[in-house]
Amino acid sequence: KKREKNIESLLREQLPEYVIDILKRMGRLGHRLGYGVYAVGGFVRDILLRRPNLDIDIVVEGDGIVFARAFAQEEGIRVRTHKKFNTAVLIFPDGMKIDVATARLEYYRYPAALPVVEFGSLKMDLYRRDFTINTLAVDLRPERFGRLIDFFGGQKDLKEKTIRVLHSLSFVEDPTRILRAIRFEQRFGFQIGRQTERLMQNAVKIGLIEKIGGHRLFHELQLILMENDPVPALRRMDEFQLLGVLDPLLKWTEKKEKLFRSLKDVLSWYELSFLDEPVEKWWIYFCALLDGLNASQLEGVCKKLDLPEGHKTRLFGALRNIYRAARELEAKESPPPSIAYRILNGLSTEELLLLMAKTEIPEVRKSVNFYLTRYRYVSPEIKGRDLKEAGVPPGPIYRKILDELLYAKLDGLVYTKQDEWEYLKRHYPEIFKDES
Ligand code: CTP
Protein backbone atom coordinates (compact mmCIF):
# COMPACT_ATOMS: atom_id res chain seq x y z
CA LYS A 1 0.00 0.00 0.00
CA LYS A 2 1.46 3.36 -0.96
CA ARG A 3 2.50 5.64 1.85
CA GLU A 4 0.19 8.52 2.53
CA LYS A 5 1.61 11.96 2.80
CA ASN A 6 1.18 13.84 6.03
CA ILE A 7 0.57 17.55 5.66
CA GLU A 8 0.37 18.58 9.31
CA SER A 9 3.42 20.79 8.97
CA LEU A 10 1.93 22.43 5.88
CA LEU A 11 -1.25 23.10 7.86
CA ARG A 12 0.77 24.59 10.70
CA GLU A 13 2.68 26.84 8.31
CA GLN A 14 -0.46 28.29 6.83
CA LEU A 15 -3.14 28.34 9.47
CA PRO A 16 -3.36 30.24 12.73
CA GLU A 17 -2.77 28.03 15.75
CA TYR A 18 -6.34 28.35 17.02
CA VAL A 19 -7.61 26.85 13.77
CA ILE A 20 -5.23 23.89 14.10
CA ASP A 21 -6.53 23.44 17.64
CA ILE A 22 -10.12 23.44 16.44
CA LEU A 23 -9.31 20.82 13.79
CA LYS A 24 -7.57 18.68 16.41
CA ARG A 25 -10.51 18.90 18.80
CA MET A 26 -12.82 17.88 15.96
CA GLY A 27 -10.65 14.85 15.28
CA ARG A 28 -10.69 13.88 18.95
CA LEU A 29 -14.48 14.15 19.13
CA GLY A 30 -14.73 12.01 16.00
CA HIS A 31 -12.53 9.43 17.64
CA ARG A 32 -14.74 9.32 20.74
CA LEU A 33 -17.90 8.96 18.64
CA GLY A 34 -16.31 6.35 16.41
CA TYR A 35 -16.65 8.60 13.36
CA GLY A 36 -14.16 9.41 10.65
CA VAL A 37 -13.64 13.17 10.45
CA TYR A 38 -11.96 14.89 7.51
CA ALA A 39 -11.35 18.37 6.18
CA VAL A 40 -12.08 18.22 2.46
CA GLY A 41 -12.36 20.07 -0.82
CA GLY A 42 -11.28 23.62 -1.59
CA PHE A 43 -9.73 24.04 1.85
CA VAL A 44 -7.26 21.19 1.29
CA ARG A 45 -6.63 22.20 -2.32
CA ASP A 46 -5.75 25.70 -1.18
CA ILE A 47 -3.42 24.47 1.55
CA LEU A 48 -1.47 22.50 -1.07
CA LEU A 49 -1.46 25.55 -3.35
CA ARG A 50 -0.33 27.65 -0.40
CA ARG A 51 -3.30 29.97 -0.75
CA PRO A 52 -4.67 29.70 2.76
CA ASN A 53 -8.42 29.80 2.97
CA LEU A 54 -10.49 29.71 6.13
CA ASP A 55 -13.57 28.25 4.44
CA ILE A 56 -13.39 24.90 6.13
CA ASP A 57 -15.54 21.98 4.99
CA ILE A 58 -15.72 18.90 7.17
CA VAL A 59 -17.02 15.51 6.14
CA VAL A 60 -18.04 13.07 8.84
CA GLU A 61 -18.32 9.33 8.34
CA GLY A 62 -21.17 8.92 10.75
CA ASP A 63 -23.96 11.29 11.66
CA GLY A 64 -22.84 14.81 10.78
CA ILE A 65 -25.62 16.44 12.77
CA VAL A 66 -24.89 14.46 15.92
CA PHE A 67 -21.22 15.32 15.49
CA ALA A 68 -21.86 19.03 14.94
CA ARG A 69 -24.25 19.31 17.90
CA ALA A 70 -21.79 17.55 20.21
CA PHE A 71 -18.95 19.75 19.03
CA ALA A 72 -20.98 22.94 19.42
CA GLN A 73 -21.95 21.91 22.93
CA GLU A 74 -18.39 21.14 23.99
CA GLU A 75 -17.13 24.42 22.58
CA GLY A 76 -20.08 26.49 23.71
CA ILE A 77 -20.68 27.77 20.19
CA ARG A 78 -23.69 28.05 17.90
CA VAL A 79 -24.78 25.42 15.42
CA ARG A 80 -27.35 25.49 12.65
CA THR A 81 -28.53 22.18 11.27
CA HIS A 82 -30.20 21.21 8.00
CA LYS A 83 -31.91 17.92 8.60
CA LYS A 84 -32.92 17.47 5.00
CA PHE A 85 -29.30 17.38 3.82
CA ASN A 86 -27.74 16.00 6.99
CA THR A 87 -25.49 19.02 7.19
CA ALA A 88 -24.70 21.63 9.82
CA VAL A 89 -22.84 24.89 10.17
CA LEU A 90 -20.76 25.64 13.24
CA ILE A 91 -20.64 29.33 14.01
CA PHE A 92 -17.75 30.59 16.10
CA PRO A 93 -17.93 33.72 18.23
CA ASP A 94 -15.52 35.55 15.88
CA GLY A 95 -17.84 34.84 12.95
CA MET A 96 -15.79 31.98 11.48
CA LYS A 97 -18.00 29.21 10.10
CA ILE A 98 -17.28 25.56 9.52
CA ASP A 99 -19.55 23.44 7.35
CA VAL A 100 -20.12 19.88 8.45
CA ALA A 101 -21.53 17.30 6.04
CA THR A 102 -22.44 13.68 6.47
CA ALA A 103 -20.66 11.34 4.09
CA ARG A 104 -23.46 9.44 2.50
CA LEU A 105 -23.28 5.93 3.86
CA GLU A 106 -23.51 2.94 1.61
CA TYR A 107 -26.15 1.21 3.73
CA TYR A 108 -28.61 4.08 3.25
CA ARG A 109 -28.79 3.14 -0.37
CA TYR A 110 -28.56 -0.62 -0.08
CA PRO A 111 -30.18 -1.65 3.18
CA ALA A 112 -28.93 -5.22 2.92
CA ALA A 113 -25.30 -4.35 2.34
CA LEU A 114 -22.55 -4.89 4.89
CA PRO A 115 -21.23 -1.91 6.83
CA VAL A 116 -18.89 0.38 4.96
CA VAL A 117 -15.26 -0.43 4.47
CA GLU A 118 -12.59 1.97 5.65
CA PHE A 119 -12.93 5.25 3.70
CA GLY A 120 -15.92 3.73 1.96
CA SER A 121 -18.27 6.55 2.56
CA LEU A 122 -15.67 9.32 2.35
CA LYS A 123 -14.59 7.99 -1.00
CA MET A 124 -18.16 7.94 -2.27
CA ASP A 125 -18.72 11.42 -0.99
CA LEU A 126 -15.63 12.69 -2.80
CA TYR A 127 -16.49 10.82 -5.98
CA ARG A 128 -19.61 12.95 -6.39
CA ARG A 129 -17.54 16.12 -6.59
CA ASP A 130 -16.64 18.26 -9.56
CA PHE A 131 -12.89 18.12 -10.20
CA THR A 132 -10.01 15.98 -9.02
CA ILE A 133 -8.31 18.97 -7.39
CA ASN A 134 -11.39 19.33 -5.16
CA THR A 135 -11.38 15.71 -3.98
CA LEU A 136 -8.50 15.85 -1.53
CA ALA A 137 -9.14 15.21 2.15
CA VAL A 138 -7.16 15.45 5.37
CA ASP A 139 -7.78 13.03 8.20
CA LEU A 140 -8.31 14.85 11.50
CA ARG A 141 -8.44 11.89 13.88
CA PRO A 142 -5.80 11.84 16.64
CA GLU A 143 -3.59 8.98 15.46
CA ARG A 144 -3.56 10.17 11.85
CA PHE A 145 -3.94 13.91 12.07
CA GLY A 146 -2.75 15.55 8.86
CA ARG A 147 -2.78 12.46 6.67
CA LEU A 148 -3.60 13.45 3.09
CA ILE A 149 -6.17 11.27 1.37
CA ASP A 150 -6.10 11.32 -2.41
CA PHE A 151 -8.38 8.80 -4.11
CA PHE A 152 -8.62 10.42 -7.51
CA GLY A 153 -5.25 11.84 -8.38
CA GLY A 154 -5.86 15.33 -7.06
CA GLN A 155 -2.21 15.86 -6.10
CA LYS A 156 -0.99 14.93 -9.54
CA ASP A 157 -3.44 17.31 -11.18
CA LEU A 158 -2.45 20.09 -8.83
CA LYS A 159 1.18 19.49 -9.81
CA GLU A 160 0.26 19.37 -13.49
CA LYS A 161 -1.99 22.41 -13.09
CA THR A 162 -4.91 20.64 -14.68
CA ILE A 163 -8.66 20.84 -14.15
CA ARG A 164 -10.09 17.37 -14.66
CA VAL A 165 -13.48 15.85 -13.98
CA LEU A 166 -13.71 12.46 -12.30
CA HIS A 167 -15.93 10.85 -14.89
CA SER A 168 -17.51 11.58 -18.24
CA LEU A 169 -21.00 12.33 -16.92
CA SER A 170 -19.86 15.05 -14.55
CA PHE A 171 -21.18 17.95 -16.64
CA VAL A 172 -24.40 16.11 -17.35
CA GLU A 173 -24.96 15.61 -13.64
CA ASP A 174 -24.32 19.24 -12.95
CA PRO A 175 -23.87 21.67 -15.86
CA THR A 176 -22.86 24.53 -13.55
CA ARG A 177 -19.53 22.74 -13.42
CA ILE A 178 -18.86 24.06 -16.92
CA LEU A 179 -18.60 27.54 -15.43
CA ARG A 180 -16.80 26.31 -12.34
CA ALA A 181 -14.13 24.67 -14.52
CA ILE A 182 -13.47 27.99 -16.20
CA ARG A 183 -13.44 29.87 -12.93
CA PHE A 184 -10.91 27.53 -11.29
CA GLU A 185 -8.79 27.31 -14.43
CA GLN A 186 -8.39 31.06 -14.59
CA ARG A 187 -8.11 31.64 -10.86
CA PHE A 188 -5.17 29.27 -10.51
CA GLY A 189 -3.67 29.72 -13.96
CA PHE A 190 -4.37 26.05 -14.72
CA GLN A 191 -5.47 24.33 -17.91
CA ILE A 192 -8.66 22.39 -18.40
CA GLY A 193 -7.58 18.86 -19.36
CA ARG A 194 -8.10 17.75 -22.96
CA GLN A 195 -10.72 15.15 -22.30
CA THR A 196 -12.48 17.45 -19.83
CA GLU A 197 -12.45 20.24 -22.40
CA ARG A 198 -14.05 17.93 -24.95
CA LEU A 199 -16.72 16.98 -22.45
CA MET A 200 -17.37 20.67 -21.82
CA GLN A 201 -17.66 21.50 -25.50
CA ASN A 202 -20.03 18.65 -25.96
CA ALA A 203 -22.09 19.67 -22.96
CA VAL A 204 -22.42 23.17 -24.39
CA LYS A 205 -23.25 21.82 -27.82
CA ILE A 206 -26.10 19.67 -26.58
CA GLY A 207 -27.53 22.64 -24.69
CA LEU A 208 -26.89 21.56 -21.11
CA ILE A 209 -26.29 25.17 -20.10
CA GLU A 210 -29.91 25.93 -20.92
CA LYS A 211 -30.84 23.35 -18.30
CA ILE A 212 -29.24 25.35 -15.51
CA GLY A 213 -31.93 27.34 -13.77
CA GLY A 214 -31.66 31.10 -14.16
CA HIS A 215 -30.96 31.56 -10.50
CA ARG A 216 -28.00 29.16 -10.46
CA LEU A 217 -26.70 30.52 -13.73
CA PHE A 218 -26.71 34.01 -12.29
CA HIS A 219 -24.96 32.77 -9.16
CA GLU A 220 -22.17 31.11 -11.17
CA LEU A 221 -21.74 34.22 -13.30
CA GLN A 222 -21.61 36.30 -10.15
CA LEU A 223 -18.89 34.04 -8.72
CA ILE A 224 -16.86 34.57 -11.89
CA LEU A 225 -17.34 38.33 -11.66
CA MET A 226 -16.23 38.21 -8.03
CA GLU A 227 -12.86 36.73 -8.95
CA ASN A 228 -9.87 39.00 -8.54
CA ASP A 229 -9.65 39.49 -12.28
CA PRO A 230 -12.71 38.15 -14.09
CA VAL A 231 -11.47 39.08 -17.56
CA PRO A 232 -9.64 35.86 -18.49
CA ALA A 233 -12.65 33.82 -17.41
CA LEU A 234 -15.01 35.99 -19.47
CA ARG A 235 -12.75 35.55 -22.49
CA ARG A 236 -12.75 31.83 -21.89
CA MET A 237 -16.54 31.80 -21.55
CA ASP A 238 -16.69 33.41 -24.96
CA GLU A 239 -14.39 30.71 -26.38
CA PHE A 240 -16.83 28.10 -25.15
CA GLN A 241 -19.68 30.16 -26.61
CA LEU A 242 -21.13 30.73 -23.20
CA LEU A 243 -21.68 34.48 -23.43
CA GLY A 244 -24.05 33.74 -26.27
CA VAL A 245 -26.18 31.89 -23.76
CA LEU A 246 -27.03 35.22 -22.13
CA ASP A 247 -27.75 36.91 -25.44
CA PRO A 248 -26.97 35.61 -28.92
CA LEU A 249 -25.31 38.91 -29.79
CA LEU A 250 -23.22 39.18 -26.64
CA LYS A 251 -19.57 38.65 -27.62
CA TRP A 252 -16.19 39.34 -26.14
CA THR A 253 -15.15 42.01 -28.62
CA GLU A 254 -12.12 44.26 -28.87
CA LYS A 255 -14.37 46.98 -27.48
CA LYS A 256 -15.24 44.94 -24.35
CA GLU A 257 -11.59 44.10 -23.92
CA LYS A 258 -10.79 47.80 -23.95
CA LEU A 259 -13.60 48.70 -21.57
CA PHE A 260 -12.48 46.08 -19.06
CA ARG A 261 -8.84 47.16 -19.35
CA SER A 262 -9.85 50.70 -18.63
CA LEU A 263 -12.09 49.49 -15.80
CA LYS A 264 -9.17 47.69 -14.23
CA ASP A 265 -7.15 50.94 -14.14
CA VAL A 266 -10.08 52.92 -12.79
CA LEU A 267 -10.73 50.35 -10.06
CA SER A 268 -7.15 50.15 -8.91
CA TRP A 269 -7.00 53.95 -8.79
CA TYR A 270 -10.24 54.02 -6.81
CA GLU A 271 -9.23 51.30 -4.38
CA LEU A 272 -5.92 52.97 -3.62
CA SER A 273 -7.58 56.33 -3.05
CA PHE A 274 -10.59 55.09 -1.10
CA LEU A 275 -9.44 52.13 0.97
CA ASP A 276 -12.34 52.50 3.36
CA GLU A 277 -15.13 52.83 0.80
CA PRO A 278 -15.24 49.48 -0.99
CA VAL A 279 -17.48 49.16 -4.03
CA GLU A 280 -19.26 46.15 -5.44
CA LYS A 281 -16.82 45.28 -8.16
CA TRP A 282 -18.79 42.31 -9.46
CA TRP A 283 -21.69 44.64 -10.05
CA ILE A 284 -19.59 47.06 -12.09
CA TYR A 285 -18.27 44.16 -14.18
CA PHE A 286 -21.82 42.87 -14.61
CA CYS A 287 -23.02 46.23 -15.95
CA ALA A 288 -19.90 46.53 -18.11
CA LEU A 289 -20.52 43.08 -19.58
CA LEU A 290 -24.07 43.98 -20.55
CA ASP A 291 -23.29 47.53 -21.62
CA GLY A 292 -24.22 48.08 -25.23
CA LEU A 293 -27.23 45.76 -25.28
CA ASN A 294 -30.55 47.40 -26.05
CA ALA A 295 -33.53 47.32 -23.70
CA SER A 296 -35.13 44.23 -25.19
CA GLN A 297 -31.83 42.33 -25.13
CA LEU A 298 -31.40 43.33 -21.50
CA GLU A 299 -34.89 42.08 -20.75
CA GLY A 300 -33.86 38.78 -22.30
CA VAL A 301 -30.72 38.53 -20.18
CA CYS A 302 -32.69 39.31 -17.02
CA LYS A 303 -35.07 36.54 -17.89
CA LYS A 304 -32.31 34.03 -18.64
CA LEU A 305 -30.70 34.82 -15.31
CA ASP A 306 -33.99 35.01 -13.45
CA LEU A 307 -32.53 38.23 -12.11
CA PRO A 308 -34.15 39.38 -8.85
CA GLU A 309 -36.37 42.42 -9.39
CA GLY A 310 -34.07 44.63 -7.30
CA HIS A 311 -31.04 43.79 -9.43
CA LYS A 312 -33.04 44.32 -12.58
CA THR A 313 -34.19 47.78 -11.57
CA ARG A 314 -30.67 48.64 -10.53
CA LEU A 315 -29.25 47.37 -13.83
CA PHE A 316 -31.60 49.38 -16.02
CA GLY A 317 -31.16 52.41 -13.75
CA ALA A 318 -27.37 52.15 -13.84
CA LEU A 319 -27.08 51.90 -17.60
CA ARG A 320 -29.60 54.73 -18.04
CA ASN A 321 -27.76 56.96 -15.54
CA ILE A 322 -24.43 56.32 -17.18
CA TYR A 323 -25.68 57.08 -20.70
CA ARG A 324 -27.44 60.22 -19.54
CA ALA A 325 -24.49 61.54 -17.55
CA ALA A 326 -22.05 60.76 -20.37
CA ARG A 327 -24.26 62.54 -22.87
CA GLU A 328 -24.71 65.60 -20.69
CA LEU A 329 -21.05 65.89 -19.76
CA GLU A 330 -19.89 65.31 -23.30
CA ALA A 331 -22.19 68.06 -24.53
CA LYS A 332 -20.38 70.59 -22.36
CA GLU A 333 -16.80 71.62 -22.69
CA SER A 334 -15.26 71.72 -19.22
CA PRO A 335 -18.46 72.36 -17.31
CA PRO A 336 -18.10 74.38 -14.11
CA PRO A 337 -17.97 72.20 -10.99
CA SER A 338 -21.54 73.01 -9.98
CA ILE A 339 -22.83 71.72 -13.32
CA ALA A 340 -20.71 68.55 -13.20
CA TYR A 341 -21.94 68.07 -9.65
CA ARG A 342 -25.57 68.27 -10.68
CA ILE A 343 -25.06 65.82 -13.52
CA LEU A 344 -23.23 63.28 -11.37
CA ASN A 345 -24.99 63.70 -8.05
CA GLY A 346 -27.59 60.97 -8.57
CA LEU A 347 -25.10 58.26 -9.58
CA SER A 348 -23.83 55.53 -7.27
CA THR A 349 -20.08 55.15 -6.89
CA GLU A 350 -20.25 51.98 -8.99
CA GLU A 351 -21.96 53.91 -11.77
CA LEU A 352 -19.44 56.74 -11.56
CA LEU A 353 -16.55 54.32 -11.90
CA LEU A 354 -18.08 52.62 -14.91
CA LEU A 355 -18.73 56.00 -16.50
CA MET A 356 -15.12 56.93 -15.89
CA ALA A 357 -13.91 53.73 -17.53
CA LYS A 358 -16.30 54.05 -20.44
CA THR A 359 -15.75 57.59 -21.56
CA GLU A 360 -13.16 58.32 -24.20
CA ILE A 361 -13.10 62.00 -23.35
CA PRO A 362 -10.43 63.07 -20.85
CA GLU A 363 -12.51 66.07 -19.74
CA VAL A 364 -15.36 63.79 -18.75
CA ARG A 365 -13.06 61.47 -16.85
CA LYS A 366 -11.66 64.49 -15.07
CA SER A 367 -15.10 65.71 -14.04
CA VAL A 368 -15.94 62.32 -12.54
CA ASN A 369 -12.55 62.17 -10.86
CA PHE A 370 -13.09 65.61 -9.31
CA TYR A 371 -16.61 64.66 -8.30
CA LEU A 372 -15.33 61.58 -6.44
CA THR A 373 -12.29 63.22 -4.87
CA ARG A 374 -13.63 66.73 -4.15
CA TYR A 375 -17.09 67.90 -5.10
CA ARG A 376 -19.01 65.28 -3.18
CA TYR A 377 -17.34 66.34 0.08
CA VAL A 378 -18.20 70.02 -0.29
CA SER A 379 -20.99 71.53 1.77
CA PRO A 380 -21.81 75.14 2.60
CA GLU A 381 -20.75 76.56 5.97
CA ILE A 382 -24.26 77.85 6.53
CA LYS A 383 -26.61 75.12 7.72
CA GLY A 384 -30.35 74.90 7.99
CA ARG A 385 -30.21 75.87 11.62
CA ASP A 386 -28.36 79.11 10.71
CA LEU A 387 -31.20 79.95 8.34
CA LYS A 388 -33.71 79.25 11.08
CA GLU A 389 -31.86 81.51 13.48
CA ALA A 390 -31.84 84.19 10.81
CA GLY A 391 -35.63 83.94 10.81
CA VAL A 392 -36.14 82.31 7.43
CA PRO A 393 -39.64 80.85 7.46
CA PRO A 394 -39.65 77.05 7.11
CA GLY A 395 -40.36 75.62 3.66
CA PRO A 396 -38.79 74.43 0.44
CA ILE A 397 -36.80 77.65 0.31
CA TYR A 398 -34.28 76.04 2.72
CA ARG A 399 -33.34 73.35 0.21
CA LYS A 400 -33.14 75.93 -2.56
CA ILE A 401 -30.88 78.28 -0.58
CA LEU A 402 -28.60 75.53 0.66
CA ASP A 403 -28.24 74.08 -2.86
CA GLU A 404 -27.43 77.48 -4.26
CA LEU A 405 -24.80 78.04 -1.60
CA LEU A 406 -23.32 74.66 -2.40
CA TYR A 407 -23.09 75.49 -6.10
CA ALA A 408 -21.56 78.88 -5.33
CA LYS A 409 -18.99 77.20 -3.11
CA LEU A 410 -18.22 74.52 -5.72
CA ASP A 411 -17.64 77.23 -8.32
CA GLY A 412 -15.38 79.17 -5.99
CA LEU A 413 -17.73 82.14 -5.65
CA VAL A 414 -17.70 81.90 -1.85
CA TYR A 415 -15.11 80.58 0.59
CA THR A 416 -16.05 81.57 4.14
CA LYS A 417 -19.27 81.66 6.06
CA GLN A 418 -19.12 85.45 5.83
CA ASP A 419 -18.93 85.15 2.01
CA GLU A 420 -22.00 82.99 2.10
CA TRP A 421 -24.05 85.54 4.08
CA GLU A 422 -22.96 88.26 1.66
CA TYR A 423 -23.98 86.04 -1.22
CA LEU A 424 -27.42 85.50 0.30
CA LYS A 425 -27.91 89.24 0.91
CA ARG A 426 -27.17 89.86 -2.75
CA HIS A 427 -29.41 87.09 -4.06
CA TYR A 428 -32.26 87.24 -1.54
CA PRO A 429 -32.37 90.90 -0.47
CA GLU A 430 -36.00 90.57 0.63
CA ILE A 431 -35.15 87.78 3.10
CA PHE A 432 -31.68 88.79 4.31
CA LYS A 433 -31.65 92.45 5.18
CA ASP A 434 -29.33 93.67 7.90
CA GLU A 435 -28.44 90.54 9.88
CA SER A 436 -24.97 89.27 10.80
N1 CTP B 1 -18.97 20.96 -5.72
C1 CTP B 1 -19.29 20.13 -6.79
N2 CTP B 1 -20.12 20.56 -7.77
C2 CTP B 1 -20.65 21.80 -7.72
C3 CTP B 1 -20.34 22.66 -6.64
C4 CTP B 1 -19.49 22.19 -5.65
O1 CTP B 1 -18.81 19.01 -6.85
N3 CTP B 1 -21.45 22.24 -8.68
C5 CTP B 1 -18.05 20.47 -4.66
C6 CTP B 1 -16.62 20.84 -4.97
O2 CTP B 1 -15.84 19.68 -4.95
C7 CTP B 1 -16.18 21.79 -3.90
C8 CTP B 1 -17.22 21.61 -2.80
O3 CTP B 1 -18.37 21.05 -3.42
O4 CTP B 1 -14.89 21.53 -3.44
C9 CTP B 1 -17.56 22.91 -2.13
O5 CTP B 1 -18.06 23.84 -3.09
P1 CTP B 1 -17.56 25.34 -3.10
O6 CTP B 1 -17.56 25.90 -1.75
O7 CTP B 1 -18.29 26.04 -4.19
O8 CTP B 1 -16.08 25.09 -3.66
P2 CTP B 1 -14.66 25.60 -3.25
O9 CTP B 1 -13.76 24.62 -3.92
O10 CTP B 1 -14.48 25.82 -1.82
O11 CTP B 1 -14.62 26.93 -4.10
P3 CTP B 1 -14.17 28.41 -3.70
O12 CTP B 1 -12.69 28.33 -3.53
O13 CTP B 1 -14.57 29.22 -4.89
O14 CTP B 1 -14.93 28.74 -2.46
Boltz pocket constraint, residues with backbone or C-beta under 6 A from the ligand:
constraints:
  - pocket:
      binder: B
      contacts: [[A, 41], [A, 42], [A, 43], [A, 55], [A, 57], [A, 128], [A, 129], [A, 130], [A, 131], [A, 134], [A, 135], [A, 174], [A, 176], [A, 177], [A, 180]]
      max_distance: 6.0
